[in-house]
Amino acid sequence: MKITCFEGDGIGPEIVASVLRIIDTLDLDLEFEKFPIGQRAYDACGKLIPDEAIESIKRNKIVLKAPITTPIAKGFRSVNVQLRLLLDLYANIRPAKSLPNVETRYGNIDIVVFRENTEDLYIGDETVISDDEVHAIKKITRKASKRIIKAAFEYAKANGRKKVTCVHKANILKKSDGLFLDIFNEIKTDYPDIIANDIIVDNACMQLVMNPSQFDVMVMPNLYGDILSDLTSGLIGGLGLLPSMNLGDEYALFEAVHGSAPDIANKDLANPTALLLSACLMLDHLNYHEEANKIRKALFKVLENKEDCTRDIGGNSTCSHFTSRIIEEMY
């Protein structure tokens, strides 16, 4: 089976090499077609996403993606957003789970954020009224809301989760977020065995910091999902440890959502954990559950020894050494 692989910017090629090195030891029937996208691709061919990369995605249906640099307040639109819209990857799922020996002020975090991925303010529909005024459109539809909310409940049902929480701002955005909340309340009646509640987004942020154990599965529109999934990553040690998958009806994309970290690129200092755990989600998606768990167990074992860990999580190891130790623990 062939998988489309985007090496990304900054540390992207290093962490991709690490993850593929680990997966290659499993001797699975997988072949990775690697392409540059983003600024590197634009410099080479004048397109952020080359035609051959899009053709590869459409053939293979599965994508493994490293971080892409997105300019702030100028330059090109986020390649991540373009891919989500192009492939209709409506469900962004980010599981935040505490890892062994990673020091945080919290313990036993296990929260899964379901983020609607195709609309809200992320459609990027902005109108310049004048030099002093800009309007942005927040788009919420029944179709998009229904399928992400249903996906969250189905995930909870399939994985023995007890609770689904809807995050919104319907007290102020009574029509848009009000529609999202109304659809949540409609769908929850189909899942009587799952506790369903809702919470205003600002209170959700406070409660996640004060008492995160009250949350299990959380579902929300696009912007809140972006913000709160970053918050939940902070509970477990940062974005460098958080896996992510983007699912649609036809395509699936698995990615590390942290930055491209150009300041440490090509120095063998990067932590591949987020992309590796995302690759494990990909293996699960492909029904290689035993192999995915083999990688996870080896990773967790390596994390128990600080000497083998990268600098961002308190160690002094290189990316290549960290990778080698994971492979050693696998066999």
BELGI-V975219 format. One record per residue. N is the residue number from 1. RES is the residue in one letter. OMEGA is omega as a letter, one per 20 degrees, with the letter a starting at -180 (* if undefined). D_LAST is the distance of its C-alpha to the last C-alpha in whole Angstrom. Layout:
n = {N & N}
res = {RES & RES}
omega = {OMEGA & OMEGA}
d_last = {D_LAST & D_LAST}
//
This chain:
n = {1 & 2 & 3 & 4 & 5 & 6 & 7 & 8 & 9 & 10 & 11 & 12 & 13 & 14 & 15 & 16 & 17 & 18 & 19 & 20 & 21 & 22 & 23 & 24 & 25 & 26 & 27 & 28 & 29 & 30 & 31 & 32 & 33 & 34 & 35 & 36 & 37 & 38 & 39 & 40 & 41 & 42 & 43 & 44 & 45 & 46 & 47 & 48 & 49 & 50 & 51 & 52 & 53 & 54 & 55 & 56 & 57 & 58 & 59 & 60 & 61 & 62 & 63 & 64 & 65 & 66 & 67 & 68 & 69 & 70 & 71 & 72 & 73 & 74 & 75 & 76 & 77 & 78 & 79 & 80 & 81 & 82 & 83 & 84 & 85 & 86 & 87 & 88 & 89 & 90 & 91 & 92 & 93 & 94 & 95 & 96 & 97 & 98 & 99 & 100 & 101 & 102 & 103 & 104 & 105 & 106 & 107 & 108 & 109 & 110 & 111 & 112 & 113 & 114 & 115 & 116 & 117 & 118 & 119 & 120 & 121 & 122 & 123 & 124 & 125 & 126 & 127 & 128 & 129 & 130 & 131 & 132 & 133 & 134 & 135 & 136 & 137 & 138 & 139 & 140 & 141 & 142 & 143 & 144 & 145 & 146 & 147 & 148 & 149 & 150 & 151 & 152 & 153 & 154 & 155 & 156 & 157 & 158 & 159 & 160 & 161 & 162 & 163 & 164 & 165 & 166 & 167 & 168 & 169 & 170 & 171 & 172 & 173 & 174 & 175 & 176 & 177 & 178 & 179 & 180 & 181 & 182 & 183 & 184 & 185 & 186 & 187 & 188 & 189 & 190 & 191 & 192 & 193 & 194 & 195 & 196 & 197 & 198 & 199 & 200 & 201 & 202 & 203 & 204 & 205 & 206 & 207 & 208 & 209 & 210 & 211 & 212 & 213 & 214 & 215 & 216 & 217 & 218 & 219 & 220 & 221 & 222 & 223 & 224 & 225 & 226 & 227 & 228 & 229 & 230 & 231 & 232 & 233 & 234 & 235 & 236 & 237 & 238 & 239 & 240 & 241 & 242 & 243 & 244 & 245 & 246 & 247 & 248 & 249 & 250 & 251 & 252 & 253 & 254 & 255 & 256 & 257 & 258 & 259 & 260 & 261 & 262 & 263 & 264 & 265 & 266 & 267 & 268 & 269 & 270 & 271 & 272 & 273 & 274 & 275 & 276 & 277 & 278 & 279 & 280 & 281 & 282 & 283 & 284 & 285 & 286 & 287 & 288 & 289 & 290 & 291 & 292 & 293 & 294 & 295 & 296 & 297 & 298 & 299 & 300 & 301 & 302 & 303 & 304 & 305 & 306 & 307 & 308 & 309 & 310 & 311 & 312 & 313 & 314 & 315 & 316 & 317 & 318 & 319 & 320 & 321 & 322 & 323 & 324 & 325 & 326 & 327 & 328 & 329 & 330 & 331}
res = {M & K & I & T & C & F & E & G & D & G & I & G & P & E & I & V & A & S & V & L & R & I & I & D & T & L & D & L & D & L & E & F & E & K & F & P & I & G & Q & R & A & Y & D & A & C & G & K & L & I & P & D & E & A & I & E & S & I & K & R & N & K & I & V & L & K & A & P & I & T & T & P & I & A & K & G & F & R & S & V & N & V & Q & L & R & L & L & L & D & L & Y & A & N & I & R & P & A & K & S & L & P & N & V & E & T & R & Y & G & N & I & D & I & V & V & F & R & E & N & T & E & D & L & Y & I & G & D & E & T & V & I & S & D & D & E & V & H & A & I & K & K & I & T & R & K & A & S & K & R & I & I & K & A & A & F & E & Y & A & K & A & N & G & R & K & K & V & T & C & V & H & K & A & N & I & L & K & K & S & D & G & L & F & L & D & I & F & N & E & I & K & T & D & Y & P & D & I & I & A & N & D & I & I & V & D & N & A & C & M & Q & L & V & M & N & P & S & Q & F & D & V & M & V & M & P & N & L & Y & G & D & I & L & S & D & L & T & S & G & L & I & G & G & L & G & L & L & P & S & M & N & L & G & D & E & Y & A & L & F & E & A & V & H & G & S & A & P & D & I & A & N & K & D & L & A & N & P & T & A & L & L & L & S & A & C & L & M & L & D & H & L & N & Y & H & E & E & A & N & K & I & R & K & A & L & F & K & V & L & E & N & K & E & D & C & T & R & D & I & G & G & N & S & T & C & S & H & F & T & S & R & I & I & E & E & M & Y}
omega = {r & r & r & a & r & a & r & a & r & r & a & a & a & a & r & r & r & a & a & r & r & a & a & a & a & r & r & r & a & r & a & r & a & r & r & r & a & a & a & r & a & r & a & a & r & r & r & r & a & a & a & r & r & r & r & r & a & r & a & r & a & a & r & a & r & a & r & r & r & r & a & r & r & r & a & r & a & r & r & r & r & a & a & a & a & a & a & r & a & a & r & a & a & r & r & a & a & r & a & r & r & a & r & r & a & r & r & r & r & a & r & r & r & a & r & a & a & a & a & a & a & r & r & r & a & r & r & r & r & r & a & a & r & r & r & a & r & a & r & r & r & a & a & a & a & a & r & r & r & r & r & r & r & r & r & a & a & a & r & r & a & a & r & a & r & r & a & r & a & r & r & r & a & a & a & r & r & r & r & a & r & a & r & a & r & a & a & a & r & a & a & a & a & r & r & r & r & a & r & a & a & r & r & r & r & a & r & r & a & a & a & a & r & a & a & r & r & a & a & r & a & a & r & r & r & a & a & r & r & r & a & r & r & r & a & r & r & a & r & a & a & r & a & r & r & a & r & a & a & a & r & a & a & a & r & a & r & a & a & r & a & a & r & a & r & r & r & a & a & r & a & a & a & r & r & r & r & r & r & r & r & r & r & a & a & r & r & a & a & a & r & r & r & r & a & a & r & r & a & r & r & a & a & a & a & a & a & a & r & a & a & r & r & r & r & a & r & r & a & r & r & r & r & a & r & r & r & a & r & a & *}
d_last = {24 & 25 & 25 & 27 & 26 & 28 & 27 & 30 & 31 & 31 & 27 & 26 & 25 & 23 & 21 & 21 & 20 & 17 & 16 & 16 & 14 & 11 & 13 & 13 & 9 & 10 & 13 & 15 & 19 & 20 & 22 & 23 & 27 & 27 & 31 & 32 & 34 & 37 & 39 & 37 & 38 & 41 & 42 & 41 & 42 & 44 & 42 & 40 & 38 & 39 & 40 & 37 & 34 & 36 & 37 & 33 & 33 & 35 & 33 & 30 & 31 & 27 & 27 & 24 & 27 & 26 & 29 & 33 & 36 & 39 & 42 & 44 & 47 & 48 & 46 & 44 & 43 & 40 & 38 & 35 & 39 & 40 & 36 & 37 & 40 & 40 & 37 & 39 & 36 & 37 & 35 & 33 & 30 & 29 & 27 & 27 & 25 & 24 & 21 & 20 & 22 & 24 & 27 & 30 & 33 & 32 & 29 & 28 & 29 & 28 & 30 & 30 & 33 & 34 & 36 & 39 & 38 & 41 & 44 & 46 & 47 & 44 & 46 & 48 & 51 & 53 & 57 & 59 & 62 & 63 & 62 & 62 & 60 & 57 & 57 & 53 & 53 & 51 & 50 & 49 & 49 & 49 & 47 & 44 & 44 & 44 & 41 & 39 & 40 & 40 & 36 & 36 & 37 & 35 & 32 & 33 & 34 & 31 & 29 & 31 & 32 & 36 & 37 & 38 & 40 & 42 & 43 & 46 & 49 & 52 & 54 & 55 & 54 & 56 & 56 & 52 & 50 & 52 & 51 & 48 & 48 & 51 & 48 & 46 & 48 & 49 & 46 & 45 & 47 & 45 & 42 & 44 & 41 & 40 & 41 & 43 & 44 & 45 & 46 & 47 & 45 & 46 & 46 & 42 & 42 & 43 & 42 & 38 & 39 & 41 & 39 & 36 & 35 & 38 & 36 & 34 & 34 & 36 & 38 & 41 & 42 & 41 & 42 & 41 & 38 & 37 & 38 & 37 & 34 & 34 & 35 & 32 & 30 & 32 & 31 & 27 & 28 & 29 & 28 & 25 & 23 & 25 & 24 & 26 & 27 & 31 & 32 & 35 & 36 & 35 & 32 & 29 & 28 & 25 & 26 & 26 & 29 & 29 & 31 & 31 & 31 & 33 & 34 & 30 & 29 & 28 & 28 & 24 & 24 & 24 & 21 & 19 & 19 & 22 & 21 & 17 & 18 & 21 & 19 & 17 & 21 & 21 & 18 & 20 & 23 & 22 & 21 & 17 & 17 & 14 & 12 & 14 & 13 & 9 & 10 & 13 & 11 & 9 & 12 & 14 & 12 & 13 & 16 & 17 & 18 & 20 & 20 & 17 & 19 & 21 & 25 & 26 & 24 & 25 & 23 & 24 & 21 & 21 & 19 & 17 & 16 & 15 & 13 & 11 & 10 & 9 & 7 & 6 & 5 & 4 & 0}
//
